[in-house]
Amino acid sequence: MKNIKLTIQYDGTRYSGWQSQKNSKAIQDIIEKALCELTGGEKIKLLGASRTDANVHAAGQVANFKTGSRLSLHNVKNGLNRKLPEDIVVVKADQVKDAFHSQFDAKGKIYRY
């Protein structure tokens, strides 16, 4: 299994926020669905560094997921960007140590309203 860290930008205007919620249009759900399609059906749980509320934008949201996929980092980033709506963009994909957790390993968070 690989642990992949994504750096994501999004315009949250059309979304209910980052975190998956029942009957909502969350950024996390949209990216997880794209990851499932990209990996050929692998069920992936995306762990975000932070939650955002409805209509909130992100310039550098970090999230990670574990996968058995053999896709290259380049193909993960570019494949996701082809599958995601234009207001959600994966800026960077990196392989990180297995113990990395985007929420617990965050060095800091900046919120601007």
Summary of the structure (lengths in Angstrom):
residues: 113
radius of gyration: 13.1
end to end distance: 37.6
largest distance: 39.1
contacts: 310
relative contact order: 0.29
helix: 23%
strand: 27%
